[in-house]
Amino acid sequence: MPENSIKINSIGFSYQQASDIRKPLFCKFNMELPASRVSVILGPSGCGKTTLLNLINGLLIPDKGEIIGASGNTSVLFQEPRLLPWRTVRRNIEIVLNKHMGSEQSRATAEYYLQLVGLVDSADFFPSQLSGGMRQRVAIARAFAYPADTILMDEPFQALDLGLKINLTNLFTKLWVEDRRTSIFVTHDINEAILLGDEIFVFSDERPVQIIEKITNPEPHAERSLESRNSMEIEKKLYRLLS
């Protein structure tokens, strides 16, 4: 896997408005997302977080500037699991692997990640036979199984209740510690940002978007807890920044 950071150099981007006036969302915007770490983009809804993911992923093209280090070989985890309802759990993972490896290796890789997320016994079930949390576990397994350089996550735990959200946050951490790919996680949830983020970038609610703070979390993933002194200090700072 490449070890280069993703550098966003002086990009500009606007959405076309109905009045034909282009209102800038990003203007001379700069950011560096370090390799082999989890970068969290935190901010209120509508502040440009998802747009930035789409620019990094190549789904959108900046009007100006450039993005360096984004290979296009990315795996994306969405708010919804986006599983194919007519395919089993195993086949939902194998289908993203078939272009990259043979059928036997695809099956072994799918089995490996299903084991990690605790769903081996459900491998032959269809998505409709699973709970919402189980479907999202399949989506997480698929995101890590795909041989991507970068994992992009667009608020994947937003619609889940608190207990399930914590369980899946811990699951993501477990998988990431084993395979430390460059990961970018979008959220407006402060607790998610603290538990997952090595670097937390706080976006403004104004346009054009500005980074109002960057916080580095010094605690290793395995030692993080919302009750720790470090986490509580970061939490207070984030609430001040977002209030």
Short mmCIF file of the C-alpha atoms (twelve columns), coordinates in Angstrom:
data_MODEL
# 
_entry.id   MODEL 
# 
loop_
_atom_site.group_PDB 
_atom_site.id 
_atom_site.type_symbol 
_atom_site.label_atom_id 
_atom_site.label_alt_id 
_atom_site.label_comp_id 
_atom_site.label_asym_id 
_atom_site.label_seq_id 
_atom_site.Cartn_x 
_atom_site.Cartn_y 
_atom_site.Cartn_z 
_atom_site.pdbx_PDB_model_num 
ATOM 1   C CA . MET A 1   0.000   0.000   0.000   1 
ATOM 2   C CA . PRO A 2   1.283   3.532   -0.773  1 
ATOM 3   C CA . GLU A 3   2.501   5.482   2.238   1 
ATOM 4   C CA . ASN A 4   1.931   8.965   0.830   1 
ATOM 5   C CA . SER A 5   -0.351  11.415  2.565   1 
ATOM 6   C CA . ILE A 6   -3.257  12.979  0.692   1 
ATOM 7   C CA . LYS A 7   -2.552  16.647  0.034   1 
ATOM 8   C CA . ILE A 8   -5.307  19.074  -0.898  1 
ATOM 9   C CA . ASN A 9   -3.675  22.084  -2.479  1 
ATOM 10  C CA . SER A 10  -5.584  25.350  -2.798  1 
ATOM 11  C CA . ILE A 11  -8.743  23.789  -4.203  1 
ATOM 12  C CA . GLY A 12  -11.853 25.681  -5.160  1 
ATOM 13  C CA . PHE A 13  -15.272 24.151  -5.656  1 
ATOM 14  C CA . SER A 14  -18.779 25.520  -6.136  1 
ATOM 15  C CA . TYR A 15  -22.177 23.981  -6.760  1 
ATOM 16  C CA . GLN A 16  -24.238 25.501  -9.546  1 
ATOM 17  C CA . GLN A 17  -27.120 27.422  -8.029  1 
ATOM 18  C CA . ALA A 18  -30.555 27.839  -9.578  1 
ATOM 19  C CA . SER A 19  -29.828 31.537  -10.032 1 
ATOM 20  C CA . ASP A 20  -26.649 30.634  -11.984 1 
ATOM 21  C CA . ILE A 21  -24.592 32.279  -9.262  1 
ATOM 22  C CA . ARG A 22  -21.804 29.958  -8.210  1 
ATOM 23  C CA . LYS A 23  -21.509 30.067  -4.443  1 
ATOM 24  C CA . PRO A 24  -18.080 28.793  -3.384  1 
ATOM 25  C CA . LEU A 25  -18.007 25.913  -0.927  1 
ATOM 26  C CA . PHE A 26  -14.208 25.631  -1.010  1 
ATOM 27  C CA . CYS A 27  -11.898 28.500  -1.908  1 
ATOM 28  C CA . LYS A 28  -8.083  28.185  -1.781  1 
ATOM 29  C CA . PHE A 29  -8.639  25.310  0.639   1 
ATOM 30  C CA . ASN A 30  -5.603  23.384  1.924   1 
ATOM 31  C CA . MET A 31  -5.427  20.206  3.973   1 
ATOM 32  C CA . GLU A 32  -3.104  17.248  4.483   1 
ATOM 33  C CA . LEU A 33  -4.454  13.845  5.513   1 
ATOM 34  C CA . PRO A 34  -1.631  11.653  6.854   1 
ATOM 35  C CA . ALA A 35  -0.999  8.148   5.564   1 
ATOM 36  C CA . SER A 36  -1.815  5.090   7.684   1 
ATOM 37  C CA . ARG A 37  -3.872  7.088   10.179  1 
ATOM 38  C CA . VAL A 38  -7.546  7.778   10.771  1 
ATOM 39  C CA . SER A 39  -8.409  11.383  9.931   1 
ATOM 40  C CA . VAL A 40  -11.811 12.524  11.168  1 
ATOM 41  C CA . ILE A 41  -13.602 15.435  9.535   1 
ATOM 42  C CA . LEU A 42  -15.987 16.858  12.118  1 
ATOM 43  C CA . GLY A 43  -18.579 19.527  11.538  1 
ATOM 44  C CA . PRO A 44  -22.287 20.322  11.300  1 
ATOM 45  C CA . SER A 45  -24.504 18.981  8.545   1 
ATOM 46  C CA . GLY A 46  -24.082 20.792  5.249   1 
ATOM 47  C CA . CYS A 47  -20.611 22.147  5.954   1 
ATOM 48  C CA . GLY A 48  -18.931 20.324  3.051   1 
ATOM 49  C CA . LYS A 49  -17.699 17.094  4.660   1 
ATOM 50  C CA . THR A 50  -19.281 14.705  2.151   1 
ATOM 51  C CA . THR A 51  -18.378 16.974  -0.751  1 
ATOM 52  C CA . LEU A 52  -14.729 16.756  0.275   1 
ATOM 53  C CA . LEU A 53  -14.942 12.946  0.344   1 
ATOM 54  C CA . ASN A 54  -16.380 13.001  -3.166  1 
ATOM 55  C CA . LEU A 55  -13.575 15.280  -4.340  1 
ATOM 56  C CA . ILE A 56  -10.967 12.940  -2.852  1 
ATOM 57  C CA . ASN A 57  -12.713 9.945   -4.424  1 
ATOM 58  C CA . GLY A 58  -12.826 11.614  -7.849  1 
ATOM 59  C CA . LEU A 59  -16.626 11.695  -8.022  1 
ATOM 60  C CA . LEU A 60  -16.357 15.482  -8.129  1 
ATOM 61  C CA . ILE A 61  -13.623 17.550  -9.759  1 
ATOM 62  C CA . PRO A 62  -12.322 20.738  -8.114  1 
ATOM 63  C CA . ASP A 63  -12.771 23.959  -10.068 1 
ATOM 64  C CA . LYS A 64  -9.255  24.995  -9.100  1 
ATOM 65  C CA . GLY A 65  -6.252  23.501  -7.332  1 
ATOM 66  C CA . GLU A 66  -5.325  19.839  -7.055  1 
ATOM 67  C CA . ILE A 67  -5.541  16.790  -4.811  1 
ATOM 68  C CA . ILE A 68  -2.307  14.792  -4.626  1 
ATOM 69  C CA . GLY A 69  -1.946  11.256  -3.285  1 
ATOM 70  C CA . ALA A 70  -5.551  10.166  -3.806  1 
ATOM 71  C CA . SER A 71  -5.000  7.149   -6.050  1 
ATOM 72  C CA . GLY A 72  -8.641  6.539   -6.871  1 
ATOM 73  C CA . ASN A 73  -8.267  3.032   -5.419  1 
ATOM 74  C CA . THR A 74  -10.652 3.645   -2.564  1 
ATOM 75  C CA . SER A 75  -13.170 1.704   -0.527  1 
ATOM 76  C CA . VAL A 76  -16.265 3.606   0.617   1 
ATOM 77  C CA . LEU A 77  -18.471 2.944   3.637   1 
ATOM 78  C CA . PHE A 78  -21.803 4.783   3.408   1 
ATOM 79  C CA . GLN A 79  -24.538 5.672   5.882   1 
ATOM 80  C CA . GLU A 80  -26.554 2.719   4.516   1 
ATOM 81  C CA . PRO A 81  -24.949 -0.739  4.087   1 
ATOM 82  C CA . ARG A 82  -25.814 -0.802  0.339   1 
ATOM 83  C CA . LEU A 83  -25.805 -4.590  0.124   1 
ATOM 84  C CA . LEU A 84  -27.225 -6.381  -2.913  1 
ATOM 85  C CA . PRO A 85  -30.465 -7.951  -1.612  1 
ATOM 86  C CA . TRP A 86  -30.359 -10.893 -4.036  1 
ATOM 87  C CA . ARG A 87  -26.871 -12.006 -2.970  1 
ATOM 88  C CA . THR A 88  -25.846 -13.731 0.233   1 
ATOM 89  C CA . VAL A 89  -23.597 -12.092 2.805   1 
ATOM 90  C CA . ARG A 90  -20.568 -13.960 1.483   1 
ATOM 91  C CA . ARG A 91  -21.344 -13.085 -2.133  1 
ATOM 92  C CA . ASN A 92  -21.793 -9.405  -1.235  1 
ATOM 93  C CA . ILE A 93  -18.154 -9.401  -0.175  1 
ATOM 94  C CA . GLU A 94  -16.823 -11.663 -2.912  1 
ATOM 95  C CA . ILE A 95  -18.347 -9.523  -5.646  1 
ATOM 96  C CA . VAL A 96  -15.958 -6.609  -4.911  1 
ATOM 97  C CA . LEU A 97  -12.973 -8.984  -4.916  1 
ATOM 98  C CA . ASN A 98  -13.507 -10.917 -8.136  1 
ATOM 99  C CA . LYS A 99  -11.640 -8.443  -10.355 1 
ATOM 100 C CA . HIS A 100 -8.628  -8.507  -8.051  1 
ATOM 101 C CA . MET A 101 -8.158  -12.188 -7.215  1 
ATOM 102 C CA . GLY A 102 -9.235  -15.686 -8.169  1 
ATOM 103 C CA . SER A 103 -12.424 -17.293 -6.904  1 
ATOM 104 C CA . GLU A 104 -10.692 -19.373 -4.223  1 
ATOM 105 C CA . GLN A 105 -8.811  -16.375 -2.844  1 
ATOM 106 C CA . SER A 106 -11.979 -14.262 -2.987  1 
ATOM 107 C CA . ARG A 107 -13.840 -16.845 -0.925  1 
ATOM 108 C CA . ALA A 108 -10.977 -17.181 1.575   1 
ATOM 109 C CA . THR A 109 -10.717 -13.387 1.931   1 
ATOM 110 C CA . ALA A 110 -14.468 -13.036 2.439   1 
ATOM 111 C CA . GLU A 111 -14.376 -15.817 5.028   1 
ATOM 112 C CA . TYR A 112 -11.487 -14.158 6.840   1 
ATOM 113 C CA . TYR A 113 -13.263 -10.819 7.219   1 
ATOM 114 C CA . LEU A 114 -16.570 -12.437 8.126   1 
ATOM 115 C CA . GLN A 115 -14.686 -14.196 10.889  1 
ATOM 116 C CA . LEU A 116 -13.283 -10.864 12.117  1 
ATOM 117 C CA . VAL A 117 -16.732 -9.264  12.273  1 
ATOM 118 C CA . GLY A 118 -18.346 -12.343 13.816  1 
ATOM 119 C CA . LEU A 119 -20.632 -13.272 10.914  1 
ATOM 120 C CA . VAL A 120 -19.271 -16.587 9.629   1 
ATOM 121 C CA . ASP A 121 -22.446 -18.359 10.727  1 
ATOM 122 C CA . SER A 122 -24.503 -15.865 8.699   1 
ATOM 123 C CA . ALA A 123 -22.426 -16.122 5.511   1 
ATOM 124 C CA . ASP A 124 -25.219 -17.799 3.528   1 
ATOM 125 C CA . PHE A 125 -27.985 -15.494 4.755   1 
ATOM 126 C CA . PHE A 126 -29.485 -12.766 2.596   1 
ATOM 127 C CA . PRO A 127 -29.443 -9.131  3.806   1 
ATOM 128 C CA . SER A 128 -33.171 -9.208  4.555   1 
ATOM 129 C CA . GLN A 129 -32.497 -11.935 7.119   1 
ATOM 130 C CA . LEU A 130 -30.092 -9.731  9.092   1 
ATOM 131 C CA . SER A 131 -30.601 -6.947  11.617  1 
ATOM 132 C CA . GLY A 132 -29.527 -3.411  10.739  1 
ATOM 133 C CA . GLY A 133 -26.386 -3.725  12.839  1 
ATOM 134 C CA . MET A 134 -25.446 -7.018  11.199  1 
ATOM 135 C CA . ARG A 135 -25.883 -5.516  7.736   1 
ATOM 136 C CA . GLN A 136 -23.547 -2.681  8.655   1 
ATOM 137 C CA . ARG A 137 -21.011 -5.224  9.942   1 
ATOM 138 C CA . VAL A 138 -21.104 -6.857  6.509   1 
ATOM 139 C CA . ALA A 139 -20.509 -3.445  4.934   1 
ATOM 140 C CA . ILE A 140 -17.503 -2.856  7.214   1 
ATOM 141 C CA . ALA A 141 -16.100 -6.303  6.358   1 
ATOM 142 C CA . ARG A 142 -16.543 -5.552  2.645   1 
ATOM 143 C CA . ALA A 143 -14.814 -2.177  2.967   1 
ATOM 144 C CA . PHE A 144 -11.744 -3.764  4.567   1 
ATOM 145 C CA . ALA A 145 -11.755 -6.835  2.319   1 
ATOM 146 C CA . TYR A 146 -11.457 -4.693  -0.811  1 
ATOM 147 C CA . PRO A 147 -7.739  -4.114  -1.552  1 
ATOM 148 C CA . ALA A 148 -7.974  -0.310  -1.471  1 
ATOM 149 C CA . ASP A 149 -5.274  2.194   -0.588  1 
ATOM 150 C CA . THR A 150 -7.740  4.431   1.234   1 
ATOM 151 C CA . ILE A 151 -10.990 3.869   3.117   1 
ATOM 152 C CA . LEU A 152 -13.549 6.689   3.003   1 
ATOM 153 C CA . MET A 153 -16.433 6.662   5.496   1 
ATOM 154 C CA . ASP A 154 -19.456 8.933   5.246   1 
ATOM 155 C CA . GLU A 155 -21.172 8.856   8.657   1 
ATOM 156 C CA . PRO A 156 -21.645 5.059   8.542   1 
ATOM 157 C CA . PHE A 157 -23.039 4.816   12.086  1 
ATOM 158 C CA . GLN A 158 -25.363 7.833   11.980  1 
ATOM 159 C CA . ALA A 159 -28.686 5.974   11.909  1 
ATOM 160 C CA . LEU A 160 -27.808 3.483   14.671  1 
ATOM 161 C CA . ASP A 161 -28.672 3.589   18.359  1 
ATOM 162 C CA . LEU A 162 -25.948 4.456   20.850  1 
ATOM 163 C CA . GLY A 163 -25.090 0.923   21.986  1 
ATOM 164 C CA . LEU A 164 -24.824 -0.388  18.440  1 
ATOM 165 C CA . LYS A 165 -22.835 2.663   17.389  1 
ATOM 166 C CA . ILE A 166 -20.278 2.000   20.141  1 
ATOM 167 C CA . ASN A 167 -20.050 -1.693  19.198  1 
ATOM 168 C CA . LEU A 168 -19.414 -0.889  15.542  1 
ATOM 169 C CA . THR A 169 -16.927 1.829   16.444  1 
ATOM 170 C CA . ASN A 170 -15.006 -0.763  18.449  1 
ATOM 171 C CA . LEU A 171 -15.261 -3.210  15.546  1 
ATOM 172 C CA . PHE A 172 -13.870 -0.680  13.091  1 
ATOM 173 C CA . THR A 173 -10.997 0.033   15.489  1 
ATOM 174 C CA . LYS A 174 -10.218 -3.689  15.755  1 
ATOM 175 C CA . LEU A 175 -10.053 -4.058  11.972  1 
ATOM 176 C CA . TRP A 176 -8.064  -0.871  11.459  1 
ATOM 177 C CA . VAL A 177 -5.433  -1.764  14.081  1 
ATOM 178 C CA . GLU A 178 -4.815  -4.986  12.158  1 
ATOM 179 C CA . ASP A 179 -4.659  -3.241  8.765   1 
ATOM 180 C CA . ARG A 180 -3.697  0.423   9.152   1 
ATOM 181 C CA . ARG A 181 -4.853  1.873   5.882   1 
ATOM 182 C CA . THR A 182 -5.253  5.586   5.347   1 
ATOM 183 C CA . SER A 183 -8.798  6.252   6.526   1 
ATOM 184 C CA . ILE A 184 -10.992 9.344   6.359   1 
ATOM 185 C CA . PHE A 185 -14.073 9.370   8.555   1 
ATOM 186 C CA . VAL A 186 -16.793 12.015  8.228   1 
ATOM 187 C CA . THR A 187 -19.056 12.650  11.214  1 
ATOM 188 C CA . HIS A 188 -20.863 15.277  13.246  1 
ATOM 189 C CA . ASP A 189 -20.667 13.051  16.356  1 
ATOM 190 C CA . ILE A 190 -18.032 14.210  18.843  1 
ATOM 191 C CA . ASN A 191 -17.739 10.816  20.578  1 
ATOM 192 C CA . GLU A 192 -17.056 9.061   17.260  1 
ATOM 193 C CA . ALA A 193 -14.414 11.656  16.453  1 
ATOM 194 C CA . ILE A 194 -12.634 11.096  19.767  1 
ATOM 195 C CA . LEU A 195 -12.718 7.291   19.646  1 
ATOM 196 C CA . LEU A 196 -11.664 6.960   16.003  1 
ATOM 197 C CA . GLY A 197 -9.633  9.997   15.074  1 
ATOM 198 C CA . ASP A 198 -5.854  10.191  15.163  1 
ATOM 199 C CA . GLU A 199 -6.292  13.631  13.619  1 
ATOM 200 C CA . ILE A 200 -9.554  15.549  14.072  1 
ATOM 201 C CA . PHE A 201 -10.218 18.373  11.610  1 
ATOM 202 C CA . VAL A 202 -13.040 20.678  12.698  1 
ATOM 203 C CA . PHE A 203 -14.840 22.393  9.803   1 
ATOM 204 C CA . SER A 204 -16.556 25.751  10.031  1 
ATOM 205 C CA . ASP A 205 -20.263 26.186  9.401   1 
ATOM 206 C CA . GLU A 206 -19.586 29.092  7.038   1 
ATOM 207 C CA . ARG A 207 -18.789 29.228  3.327   1 
ATOM 208 C CA . PRO A 208 -16.208 28.970  2.013   1 
ATOM 209 C CA . VAL A 209 -15.231 26.150  4.362   1 
ATOM 210 C CA . GLN A 210 -12.377 26.713  6.784   1 
ATOM 211 C CA . ILE A 211 -10.573 24.341  9.154   1 
ATOM 212 C CA . ILE A 212 -11.110 26.066  12.481  1 
ATOM 213 C CA . GLU A 213 -9.010  23.562  14.452  1 
ATOM 214 C CA . LYS A 214 -6.893  20.455  14.036  1 
ATOM 215 C CA . ILE A 215 -6.520  18.220  17.083  1 
ATOM 216 C CA . THR A 216 -4.109  15.290  17.315  1 
ATOM 217 C CA . ASN A 217 -5.237  12.488  19.621  1 
ATOM 218 C CA . PRO A 218 -2.107  11.156  21.382  1 
ATOM 219 C CA . GLU A 219 -3.735  8.010   22.789  1 
ATOM 220 C CA . PRO A 220 -3.314  4.705   20.897  1 
ATOM 221 C CA . HIS A 221 -6.588  3.306   19.574  1 
ATOM 222 C CA . ALA A 222 -6.551  0.317   21.906  1 
ATOM 223 C CA . GLU A 223 -6.309  2.579   24.971  1 
ATOM 224 C CA . ARG A 224 -9.005  5.096   24.098  1 
ATOM 225 C CA . SER A 225 -12.024 5.553   26.306  1 
ATOM 226 C CA . LEU A 226 -14.559 8.350   26.558  1 
ATOM 227 C CA . GLU A 227 -13.912 8.345   30.304  1 
ATOM 228 C CA . SER A 228 -10.179 8.988   30.031  1 
ATOM 229 C CA . ARG A 229 -8.773  12.364  31.008  1 
ATOM 230 C CA . ASN A 230 -7.411  12.937  27.525  1 
ATOM 231 C CA . SER A 231 -10.765 12.182  25.872  1 
ATOM 232 C CA . MET A 232 -12.674 14.438  28.240  1 
ATOM 233 C CA . GLU A 233 -10.294 17.318  27.528  1 
ATOM 234 C CA . ILE A 234 -10.704 16.839  23.777  1 
ATOM 235 C CA . GLU A 235 -14.483 16.598  24.217  1 
ATOM 236 C CA . LYS A 236 -14.632 19.934  26.054  1 
ATOM 237 C CA . LYS A 237 -12.536 21.592  23.379  1 
ATOM 238 C CA . LEU A 238 -14.692 20.212  20.566  1 
ATOM 239 C CA . TYR A 239 -17.911 21.325  22.210  1 
ATOM 240 C CA . ARG A 240 -16.489 24.844  22.577  1 
ATOM 241 C CA . LEU A 241 -15.464 24.901  18.925  1 
ATOM 242 C CA . LEU A 242 -18.827 23.670  17.648  1 
ATOM 243 C CA . SER A 243 -21.096 25.685  19.947  1 
# 
